[in-house]
Amino acid sequence: MKQVIEVNGIQLYAHHGCLKEEELIGGHYMVDLALLTDFSKAAENDDLIDTVDYVELNQIVKEEMAIRSKLIEHVGQRIHLRIRKELKGILQLRVKITKLTPPINGDVKNVAIVISDLDVY
């Protein structure tokens, strides 16, 4: 049995982008996480210590998104690496960053990057 934890729709305001305006004005972003893990012990004993804490995941995302980068690819890689390094029990991980209403020529709702070693998605 595969057990997946998802934290979806982490909404943030950040200053990523190659344009000077993006650095100054910033923009809206959404981050989604999916983690393959084994939370069977936590499901049995109802103890947070035996699963991945959503609060810690959210905190890592917020801290990394607060560090300005030109590319969301760079931010996504930092989030992925930091979660893997700091949190135990994660077998596979998927990080998706969506930049809402990007400043590109055209009517584009969003752009997104995905960094994943998750084989169930």
Biotite code that builds the C-alpha atoms (Angstrom):
import biotite.structure as struc

atoms = struc.array([
    struc.Atom([0.000, 0.000, 0.000], chain_id="A", res_id=1, res_name="MET", atom_name="CA", element="C"),
    struc.Atom([1.259, 3.478, -0.896], chain_id="A", res_id=2, res_name="LYS", atom_name="CA", element="C"),
    struc.Atom([0.685, 6.303, 1.545], chain_id="A", res_id=3, res_name="GLN", atom_name="CA", element="C"),
    struc.Atom([0.867, 9.845, 0.239], chain_id="A", res_id=4, res_name="VAL", atom_name="CA", element="C"),
    struc.Atom([0.608, 13.121, 2.120], chain_id="A", res_id=5, res_name="ILE", atom_name="CA", element="C"),
    struc.Atom([-0.355, 16.175, 0.088], chain_id="A", res_id=6, res_name="GLU", atom_name="CA", element="C"),
    struc.Atom([-0.116, 19.797, 1.151], chain_id="A", res_id=7, res_name="VAL", atom_name="CA", element="C"),
    struc.Atom([-1.830, 21.776, -1.585], chain_id="A", res_id=8, res_name="ASN", atom_name="CA", element="C"),
    struc.Atom([-2.341, 25.436, -2.338], chain_id="A", res_id=9, res_name="GLY", atom_name="CA", element="C"),
    struc.Atom([0.253, 27.062, -0.098], chain_id="A", res_id=10, res_name="ILE", atom_name="CA", element="C"),
    struc.Atom([-0.339, 30.662, -1.175], chain_id="A", res_id=11, res_name="GLN", atom_name="CA", element="C"),
    struc.Atom([2.517, 33.135, -1.001], chain_id="A", res_id=12, res_name="LEU", atom_name="CA", element="C"),
    struc.Atom([3.567, 36.519, -2.228], chain_id="A", res_id=13, res_name="TYR", atom_name="CA", element="C"),
    struc.Atom([7.204, 36.597, -3.352], chain_id="A", res_id=14, res_name="ALA", atom_name="CA", element="C"),
    struc.Atom([9.651, 38.549, -5.503], chain_id="A", res_id=15, res_name="HIS", atom_name="CA", element="C"),
    struc.Atom([10.961, 35.965, -7.978], chain_id="A", res_id=16, res_name="HIS", atom_name="CA", element="C"),
    struc.Atom([11.608, 36.689, -11.625], chain_id="A", res_id=17, res_name="GLY", atom_name="CA", element="C"),
    struc.Atom([14.127, 38.012, -14.102], chain_id="A", res_id=18, res_name="CYS", atom_name="CA", element="C"),
    struc.Atom([12.431, 41.366, -14.580], chain_id="A", res_id=19, res_name="LEU", atom_name="CA", element="C"),
    struc.Atom([13.246, 44.356, -12.370], chain_id="A", res_id=20, res_name="LYS", atom_name="CA", element="C"),
    struc.Atom([9.491, 44.902, -11.866], chain_id="A", res_id=21, res_name="GLU", atom_name="CA", element="C"),
    struc.Atom([9.118, 41.384, -10.445], chain_id="A", res_id=22, res_name="GLU", atom_name="CA", element="C"),
    struc.Atom([11.886, 42.106, -7.966], chain_id="A", res_id=23, res_name="GLU", atom_name="CA", element="C"),
    struc.Atom([10.264, 45.361, -6.870], chain_id="A", res_id=24, res_name="LEU", atom_name="CA", element="C"),
    struc.Atom([6.553, 44.544, -7.084], chain_id="A", res_id=25, res_name="ILE", atom_name="CA", element="C"),
    struc.Atom([6.494, 40.771, -6.584], chain_id="A", res_id=26, res_name="GLY", atom_name="CA", element="C"),
    struc.Atom([3.722, 38.398, -7.454], chain_id="A", res_id=27, res_name="GLY", atom_name="CA", element="C"),
    struc.Atom([1.433, 35.610, -6.273], chain_id="A", res_id=28, res_name="HIS", atom_name="CA", element="C"),
    struc.Atom([2.546, 31.988, -6.101], chain_id="A", res_id=29, res_name="TYR", atom_name="CA", element="C"),
    struc.Atom([1.078, 28.659, -5.096], chain_id="A", res_id=30, res_name="MET", atom_name="CA", element="C"),
    struc.Atom([3.085, 25.645, -3.929], chain_id="A", res_id=31, res_name="VAL", atom_name="CA", element="C"),
    struc.Atom([1.842, 22.048, -3.820], chain_id="A", res_id=32, res_name="ASP", atom_name="CA", element="C"),
    struc.Atom([3.687, 19.182, -2.145], chain_id="A", res_id=33, res_name="LEU", atom_name="CA", element="C"),
    struc.Atom([3.150, 15.432, -2.376], chain_id="A", res_id=34, res_name="ALA", atom_name="CA", element="C"),
    struc.Atom([5.173, 12.998, -0.274], chain_id="A", res_id=35, res_name="LEU", atom_name="CA", element="C"),
    struc.Atom([5.326, 9.236, -0.438], chain_id="A", res_id=36, res_name="LEU", atom_name="CA", element="C"),
    struc.Atom([5.843, 8.071, 3.123], chain_id="A", res_id=37, res_name="THR", atom_name="CA", element="C"),
    struc.Atom([4.809, 5.385, 5.580], chain_id="A", res_id=38, res_name="ASP", atom_name="CA", element="C"),
    struc.Atom([2.378, 6.858, 8.073], chain_id="A", res_id=39, res_name="PHE", atom_name="CA", element="C"),
    struc.Atom([0.865, 3.517, 9.107], chain_id="A", res_id=40, res_name="SER", atom_name="CA", element="C"),
    struc.Atom([2.266, 3.806, 12.654], chain_id="A", res_id=41, res_name="LYS", atom_name="CA", element="C"),
    struc.Atom([0.795, 7.316, 13.035], chain_id="A", res_id=42, res_name="ALA", atom_name="CA", element="C"),
    struc.Atom([-2.535, 6.101, 11.662], chain_id="A", res_id=43, res_name="ALA", atom_name="CA", element="C"),
    struc.Atom([-2.516, 3.369, 14.269], chain_id="A", res_id=44, res_name="GLU", atom_name="CA", element="C"),
    struc.Atom([-1.351, 5.303, 17.339], chain_id="A", res_id=45, res_name="ASN", atom_name="CA", element="C"),
    struc.Atom([-2.591, 8.831, 16.479], chain_id="A", res_id=46, res_name="ASP", atom_name="CA", element="C"),
    struc.Atom([0.808, 10.416, 17.256], chain_id="A", res_id=47, res_name="ASP", atom_name="CA", element="C"),
    struc.Atom([2.341, 13.248, 15.212], chain_id="A", res_id=48, res_name="LEU", atom_name="CA", element="C"),
    struc.Atom([5.863, 12.012, 15.946], chain_id="A", res_id=49, res_name="ILE", atom_name="CA", element="C"),
    struc.Atom([5.224, 9.066, 13.588], chain_id="A", res_id=50, res_name="ASP", atom_name="CA", element="C"),
    struc.Atom([4.403, 11.085, 10.483], chain_id="A", res_id=51, res_name="THR", atom_name="CA", element="C"),
    struc.Atom([5.530, 14.177, 8.586], chain_id="A", res_id=52, res_name="VAL", atom_name="CA", element="C"),
    struc.Atom([4.448, 17.428, 10.244], chain_id="A", res_id=53, res_name="ASP", atom_name="CA", element="C"),
    struc.Atom([2.543, 19.673, 7.797], chain_id="A", res_id=54, res_name="TYR", atom_name="CA", element="C"),
    struc.Atom([3.558, 22.729, 9.817], chain_id="A", res_id=55, res_name="VAL", atom_name="CA", element="C"),
    struc.Atom([7.248, 21.993, 9.168], chain_id="A", res_id=56, res_name="GLU", atom_name="CA", element="C"),
    struc.Atom([6.584, 21.513, 5.452], chain_id="A", res_id=57, res_name="LEU", atom_name="CA", element="C"),
    struc.Atom([4.742, 24.824, 5.262], chain_id="A", res_id=58, res_name="ASN", atom_name="CA", element="C"),
    struc.Atom([7.516, 26.603, 7.174], chain_id="A", res_id=59, res_name="GLN", atom_name="CA", element="C"),
    struc.Atom([10.227, 25.331, 4.810], chain_id="A", res_id=60, res_name="ILE", atom_name="CA", element="C"),
    struc.Atom([8.203, 26.468, 1.792], chain_id="A", res_id=61, res_name="VAL", atom_name="CA", element="C"),
    struc.Atom([7.593, 29.927, 3.306], chain_id="A", res_id=62, res_name="LYS", atom_name="CA", element="C"),
    struc.Atom([11.265, 30.412, 4.216], chain_id="A", res_id=63, res_name="GLU", atom_name="CA", element="C"),
    struc.Atom([12.601, 29.327, 0.824], chain_id="A", res_id=64, res_name="GLU", atom_name="CA", element="C"),
    struc.Atom([10.007, 31.331, -1.108], chain_id="A", res_id=65, res_name="MET", atom_name="CA", element="C"),
    struc.Atom([11.082, 34.431, 0.866], chain_id="A", res_id=66, res_name="ALA", atom_name="CA", element="C"),
    struc.Atom([14.598, 34.160, -0.607], chain_id="A", res_id=67, res_name="ILE", atom_name="CA", element="C"),
    struc.Atom([14.584, 35.968, -3.940], chain_id="A", res_id=68, res_name="ARG", atom_name="CA", element="C"),
    struc.Atom([15.538, 34.016, -7.043], chain_id="A", res_id=69, res_name="SER", atom_name="CA", element="C"),
    struc.Atom([15.335, 34.847, -10.717], chain_id="A", res_id=70, res_name="LYS", atom_name="CA", element="C"),
    struc.Atom([13.871, 31.428, -11.530], chain_id="A", res_id=71, res_name="LEU", atom_name="CA", element="C"),
    struc.Atom([11.186, 29.394, -9.796], chain_id="A", res_id=72, res_name="ILE", atom_name="CA", element="C"),
    struc.Atom([13.159, 26.362, -10.952], chain_id="A", res_id=73, res_name="GLU", atom_name="CA", element="C"),
    struc.Atom([15.869, 27.435, -8.505], chain_id="A", res_id=74, res_name="HIS", atom_name="CA", element="C"),
    struc.Atom([13.400, 27.956, -5.657], chain_id="A", res_id=75, res_name="VAL", atom_name="CA", element="C"),
    struc.Atom([11.776, 24.589, -6.328], chain_id="A", res_id=76, res_name="GLY", atom_name="CA", element="C"),
    struc.Atom([15.125, 22.821, -6.190], chain_id="A", res_id=77, res_name="GLN", atom_name="CA", element="C"),
    struc.Atom([15.947, 24.514, -2.862], chain_id="A", res_id=78, res_name="ARG", atom_name="CA", element="C"),
    struc.Atom([12.586, 23.475, -1.392], chain_id="A", res_id=79, res_name="ILE", atom_name="CA", element="C"),
    struc.Atom([13.016, 19.900, -2.633], chain_id="A", res_id=80, res_name="HIS", atom_name="CA", element="C"),
    struc.Atom([16.548, 19.571, -1.261], chain_id="A", res_id=81, res_name="LEU", atom_name="CA", element="C"),
    struc.Atom([15.729, 21.145, 2.094], chain_id="A", res_id=82, res_name="ARG", atom_name="CA", element="C"),
    struc.Atom([12.669, 18.966, 2.721], chain_id="A", res_id=83, res_name="ILE", atom_name="CA", element="C"),
    struc.Atom([14.691, 15.858, 1.850], chain_id="A", res_id=84, res_name="ARG", atom_name="CA", element="C"),
    struc.Atom([17.523, 16.967, 4.146], chain_id="A", res_id=85, res_name="LYS", atom_name="CA", element="C"),
    struc.Atom([15.525, 18.129, 7.173], chain_id="A", res_id=86, res_name="GLU", atom_name="CA", element="C"),
    struc.Atom([12.496, 15.845, 7.383], chain_id="A", res_id=87, res_name="LEU", atom_name="CA", element="C"),
    struc.Atom([12.636, 12.130, 8.050], chain_id="A", res_id=88, res_name="LYS", atom_name="CA", element="C"),
    struc.Atom([10.476, 9.401, 6.591], chain_id="A", res_id=89, res_name="GLY", atom_name="CA", element="C"),
    struc.Atom([10.006, 10.849, 3.101], chain_id="A", res_id=90, res_name="ILE", atom_name="CA", element="C"),
    struc.Atom([10.515, 8.141, 0.503], chain_id="A", res_id=91, res_name="LEU", atom_name="CA", element="C"),
    struc.Atom([9.689, 10.262, -2.539], chain_id="A", res_id=92, res_name="GLN", atom_name="CA", element="C"),
    struc.Atom([8.766, 13.909, -3.016], chain_id="A", res_id=93, res_name="LEU", atom_name="CA", element="C"),
    struc.Atom([7.011, 16.145, -5.547], chain_id="A", res_id=94, res_name="ARG", atom_name="CA", element="C"),
    struc.Atom([7.257, 19.950, -5.396], chain_id="A", res_id=95, res_name="VAL", atom_name="CA", element="C"),
    struc.Atom([5.158, 22.121, -7.714], chain_id="A", res_id=96, res_name="LYS", atom_name="CA", element="C"),
    struc.Atom([5.473, 25.907, -7.829], chain_id="A", res_id=97, res_name="ILE", atom_name="CA", element="C"),
    struc.Atom([2.864, 27.847, -9.774], chain_id="A", res_id=98, res_name="THR", atom_name="CA", element="C"),
    struc.Atom([3.452, 31.490, -10.669], chain_id="A", res_id=99, res_name="LYS", atom_name="CA", element="C"),
    struc.Atom([0.065, 33.130, -11.052], chain_id="A", res_id=100, res_name="LEU", atom_name="CA", element="C"),
    struc.Atom([-0.442, 35.689, -13.825], chain_id="A", res_id=101, res_name="THR", atom_name="CA", element="C"),
    struc.Atom([3.171, 35.797, -15.014], chain_id="A", res_id=102, res_name="PRO", atom_name="CA", element="C"),
    struc.Atom([4.311, 38.977, -16.786], chain_id="A", res_id=103, res_name="PRO", atom_name="CA", element="C"),
    struc.Atom([4.683, 37.514, -20.262], chain_id="A", res_id=104, res_name="ILE", atom_name="CA", element="C"),
    struc.Atom([3.232, 38.744, -23.507], chain_id="A", res_id=105, res_name="ASN", atom_name="CA", element="C"),
    struc.Atom([-0.079, 36.946, -23.785], chain_id="A", res_id=106, res_name="GLY", atom_name="CA", element="C"),
    struc.Atom([-3.144, 35.931, -21.827], chain_id="A", res_id=107, res_name="ASP", atom_name="CA", element="C"),
    struc.Atom([-1.561, 33.317, -19.542], chain_id="A", res_id=108, res_name="VAL", atom_name="CA", element="C"),
    struc.Atom([-3.206, 32.254, -16.286], chain_id="A", res_id=109, res_name="LYS", atom_name="CA", element="C"),
    struc.Atom([-0.080, 30.686, -14.777], chain_id="A", res_id=110, res_name="ASN", atom_name="CA", element="C"),
    struc.Atom([3.184, 28.890, -15.338], chain_id="A", res_id=111, res_name="VAL", atom_name="CA", element="C"),
    struc.Atom([4.474, 26.073, -13.176], chain_id="A", res_id=112, res_name="ALA", atom_name="CA", element="C"),
    struc.Atom([7.496, 23.898, -12.549], chain_id="A", res_id=113, res_name="ILE", atom_name="CA", element="C"),
    struc.Atom([7.494, 20.428, -11.025], chain_id="A", res_id=114, res_name="VAL", atom_name="CA", element="C"),
    struc.Atom([10.425, 18.690, -9.392], chain_id="A", res_id=115, res_name="ILE", atom_name="CA", element="C"),
    struc.Atom([9.549, 15.099, -8.615], chain_id="A", res_id=116, res_name="SER", atom_name="CA", element="C"),
    struc.Atom([10.968, 11.706, -7.866], chain_id="A", res_id=117, res_name="ASP", atom_name="CA", element="C"),
    struc.Atom([7.457, 10.530, -7.015], chain_id="A", res_id=118, res_name="LEU", atom_name="CA", element="C"),
    struc.Atom([6.423, 7.539, -9.123], chain_id="A", res_id=119, res_name="ASP", atom_name="CA", element="C"),
    struc.Atom([2.709, 7.625, -8.259], chain_id="A", res_id=120, res_name="VAL", atom_name="CA", element="C"),
    struc.Atom([2.068, 10.944, -10.021], chain_id="A", res_id=121, res_name="TYR", atom_name="CA", element="C"),
])
